Amino acid sequence: RASGLRQHPPPPPGQATSSARALPPSPRRTPRRRAVQTQGLAHLCVTASGRDRVGLVTQLSKWIYDRGGSITGSKMLRMNDDFTVVMHVISKDKTSASHLRADLLLGEGATKDLSGLHVTAREIKPSSHPGSMREARVRCTGYDRPGIVYQVTEVLASAGFNIDELTTDTIRVSGKDGKTRPFFLLEGVVTAPDKVPIQAFEKKLEGLRSSLDAKITVTWS
């Protein structure tokens, strides 16, 4: 959640110091998280954002359900007083999906409480990922500073990793001087390329740990 900084106990000793974890030389292949079998169905990416209020998710999901849509996956986030949701919605065929998309964009059948939402809906193709891929989990912790997300993801992209999921947050921790400072947390799931240049990648990670004074780990699933 990115609803603002909050108080939090200090991190464990060494939490924000440089720390290296070597990648395993031969990461094992693990099954990718199984997607819902949706062959022959139509797919939509639906987003909605607006002022947060009680019952919003219930009303939004009912609006989609009443028009023949099924939510197979979603990510929801409250930022300050606003709410944002991204949903993968399937419908029985392209015609039904087209009608659903039109209703969502035009607000057809939306309740009064939903009228203030900004809604987008677009058709997407079924996933083309193979059934088995290598995945790794990335974690970065350290005192907050500008550019952390950019620098971490730039190193991942340069090694050929594709980001599947990424979550970031900022909390406040107390230092030895009694003052609080913003502490940054980043966690993600990435898809590894067929061949990972282990030594070159680890060298870049070590340089990033040093420049950010942060703990960065990459763990194979």
C-alpha positions as CSV (number, residue, x, y, z in Angstrom):
1,R,0.0,0.0,0.0
2,A,1.3,3.4,-0.9
3,S,-1.1,5.5,1.3
4,G,1.8,7.4,3.0
5,L,4.6,6.9,5.4
6,R,3.9,5.1,8.6
7,Q,5.7,4.3,11.8
8,H,7.5,1.0,12.0
9,P,10.0,-0.6,14.4
10,P,13.7,-0.4,13.3
11,P,14.9,-3.0,10.9
12,P,17.0,-5.9,12.2
13,P,20.8,-5.2,12.5
14,G,22.4,-5.0,9.1
15,Q,19.1,-4.6,7.3
16,A,20.2,-1.6,5.4
17,T,23.9,-2.5,4.9
18,S,25.5,-3.9,1.9
19,S,25.1,-7.6,1.6
20,A,25.9,-10.0,-1.2
21,R,24.1,-13.2,-2.0
22,A,25.5,-15.2,-4.9
23,L,23.1,-16.6,-7.4
24,P,23.1,-20.3,-7.8
25,P,25.1,-21.5,-10.8
26,S,22.3,-23.8,-12.1
27,P,18.8,-22.5,-11.1
28,R,16.3,-25.2,-11.3
29,R,13.2,-25.0,-13.5
30,T,10.0,-24.6,-11.7
31,P,6.4,-24.5,-13.0
32,R,5.1,-21.1,-13.6
33,R,2.0,-20.1,-11.6
34,R,-0.8,-21.7,-13.5
35,A,-3.1,-19.4,-15.4
36,V,-6.8,-20.1,-15.6
37,Q,-7.7,-22.2,-18.7
38,T,-9.5,-19.7,-20.9
39,Q,-9.2,-21.2,-24.3
40,G,-11.9,-19.9,-26.7
41,L,-12.9,-17.1,-24.3
42,A,-12.4,-13.4,-24.8
43,H,-10.1,-11.4,-22.4
44,L,-10.3,-7.9,-21.2
45,C,-8.0,-5.7,-19.1
46,V,-10.2,-3.5,-16.9
47,T,-9.0,-0.7,-14.7
48,A,-11.0,1.5,-12.4
49,S,-9.9,4.4,-10.1
50,G,-11.6,7.0,-8.0
51,R,-12.4,8.1,-4.5
52,D,-12.2,5.2,-2.0
53,R,-15.4,4.2,-0.2
54,V,-16.9,1.2,1.6
55,G,-18.5,-1.4,-0.8
56,L,-16.7,-0.2,-3.9
57,V,-15.2,-3.6,-4.8
58,T,-18.6,-5.3,-4.2
59,Q,-20.4,-2.9,-6.5
60,L,-17.8,-3.0,-9.2
61,S,-17.5,-6.8,-9.3
62,K,-21.3,-7.2,-9.4
63,W,-21.5,-4.7,-12.3
64,I,-19.1,-6.9,-14.2
65,Y,-20.8,-10.2,-13.1
66,D,-24.3,-9.0,-14.1
67,R,-23.0,-8.4,-17.7
68,G,-21.5,-11.9,-18.1
69,G,-17.9,-11.1,-17.1
70,S,-15.7,-13.2,-14.8
71,I,-12.8,-11.7,-12.9
72,T,-9.9,-14.2,-13.0
73,G,-7.2,-12.0,-11.4
74,S,-7.0,-8.6,-9.9
75,K,-4.6,-6.2,-8.1
76,M,-6.1,-3.5,-5.8
77,L,-4.4,-0.6,-4.1
78,R,-5.5,2.4,-2.0
79,M,-3.3,5.5,-2.3
80,N,-4.3,8.1,0.3
81,D,-8.0,8.6,-0.3
82,D,-8.1,7.1,-3.8
83,F,-8.6,3.5,-4.9
84,T,-7.3,1.8,-8.0
85,V,-7.9,-1.8,-9.3
86,V,-6.6,-3.7,-12.3
87,M,-8.6,-6.8,-13.3
88,H,-8.3,-9.6,-15.8
89,V,-11.9,-10.3,-17.0
90,I,-13.0,-13.0,-19.3
91,S,-16.3,-13.3,-21.2
92,K,-17.7,-16.3,-23.2
93,D,-16.9,-14.8,-26.6
94,K,-15.8,-11.7,-28.5
95,T,-19.3,-10.4,-28.9
96,S,-20.1,-10.6,-25.2
97,A,-16.8,-9.1,-24.4
98,S,-17.5,-6.2,-26.8
99,H,-20.8,-5.5,-25.1
100,L,-19.3,-5.7,-21.7
101,R,-16.5,-3.3,-22.7
102,A,-19.0,-0.9,-24.1
103,D,-21.1,-0.9,-20.9
104,L,-18.1,-0.4,-18.8
105,L,-16.8,2.5,-20.9
106,L,-20.2,4.2,-21.2
107,G,-21.2,3.5,-17.5
108,E,-24.3,1.5,-18.7
109,G,-26.0,0.0,-15.6
110,A,-23.5,1.6,-13.2
111,T,-24.9,2.5,-9.8
112,K,-24.7,6.1,-8.5
113,D,-21.7,5.2,-6.3
114,L,-19.8,3.9,-9.4
115,S,-20.6,6.9,-11.6
116,G,-17.5,8.8,-10.3
117,L,-15.0,6.0,-11.3
118,H,-12.6,6.4,-14.1
119,V,-12.9,3.1,-16.0
120,T,-10.9,1.7,-18.9
121,A,-11.4,-1.6,-20.7
122,R,-9.4,-3.1,-23.6
123,E,-9.2,-6.5,-25.2
124,I,-6.0,-8.5,-24.6
125,K,-4.7,-11.7,-26.0
126,P,-4.5,-15.0,-24.0
127,S,-1.2,-15.6,-22.3
128,S,1.5,-17.0,-24.7
129,H,4.0,-17.9,-21.9
130,P,5.1,-21.6,-22.0
131,G,3.9,-23.8,-19.1
132,S,7.3,-24.0,-17.4
133,M,9.7,-21.1,-16.9
134,R,12.4,-20.1,-14.5
135,E,11.3,-17.6,-11.9
136,A,13.2,-15.6,-9.3
137,R,12.2,-13.4,-6.4
138,V,13.9,-10.0,-6.0
139,R,14.0,-8.1,-2.7
140,C,15.6,-4.8,-1.9
141,T,15.6,-3.0,1.5
142,G,17.4,0.2,2.5
143,Y,16.9,3.8,3.4
144,D,14.8,5.6,0.8
145,R,16.4,7.8,-1.9
146,P,15.3,8.9,-5.4
147,G,15.8,6.4,-8.2
148,I,15.8,3.1,-6.4
149,V,13.1,1.5,-8.6
150,Y,14.8,2.7,-11.7
151,Q,18.3,1.5,-10.7
152,V,17.1,-2.0,-9.6
153,T,14.9,-2.6,-12.6
154,E,17.6,-1.3,-15.0
155,V,20.0,-4.0,-13.7
156,L,17.3,-6.6,-14.1
157,A,16.5,-5.6,-17.6
158,S,20.1,-5.4,-18.6
159,A,20.4,-9.1,-17.7
160,G,17.3,-10.0,-19.7
161,F,14.9,-10.5,-16.7
162,N,11.2,-9.7,-17.4
163,I,9.2,-8.3,-14.4
164,D,6.0,-10.2,-13.7
165,E,5.1,-8.5,-10.4
166,L,6.6,-5.6,-8.5
167,T,5.6,-4.1,-5.1
168,T,7.2,-1.2,-3.4
169,D,6.5,0.6,-0.1
170,T,8.0,3.2,2.2
171,I,7.9,3.1,6.0
172,R,9.5,5.2,8.7
173,V,12.1,3.8,11.1
174,S,13.9,5.3,14.0
175,G,17.6,5.8,13.9
176,K,20.1,5.7,16.7
177,D,19.7,9.5,17.1
178,G,16.0,9.1,17.7
179,K,15.0,10.6,14.4
180,T,12.9,8.8,11.9
181,R,13.9,8.2,8.3
182,P,12.0,6.7,5.4
183,F,12.9,3.1,4.7
184,F,12.3,1.6,1.3
185,L,11.0,-1.9,0.5
186,L,10.9,-3.5,-2.9
187,E,9.7,-7.1,-3.7
188,G,9.1,-8.6,-7.1
189,V,8.8,-11.8,-9.2
190,V,10.8,-11.9,-12.4
191,T,11.1,-14.4,-15.3
192,A,14.6,-15.4,-16.0
193,P,16.0,-15.7,-19.6
194,D,17.2,-19.1,-20.8
195,K,20.8,-18.2,-20.0
196,V,21.7,-15.9,-17.1
197,P,25.2,-14.3,-17.1
198,I,25.7,-15.1,-13.5
199,Q,29.1,-13.5,-12.9
200,A,28.3,-10.3,-14.8
201,F,24.9,-10.0,-13.2
202,E,26.2,-10.5,-9.7
203,K,28.9,-7.9,-10.3
204,K,26.2,-5.4,-11.3
205,L,24.2,-6.3,-8.2
206,E,27.2,-5.9,-5.9
207,G,27.8,-2.4,-7.4
208,L,24.2,-1.5,-6.9
209,R,24.3,-2.7,-3.3
210,S,27.2,-0.5,-2.6
211,S,25.8,2.6,-4.3
212,L,22.4,2.3,-2.7
213,D,23.8,1.0,0.7
214,A,21.0,-1.5,0.5
215,K,20.4,-5.2,0.9
216,I,19.4,-6.8,-2.5
217,T,18.8,-10.5,-2.9
218,V,17.7,-12.6,-5.8
219,T,16.3,-16.0,-4.9
220,W,15.3,-18.7,-7.4
221,S,11.8,-20.1,-6.9
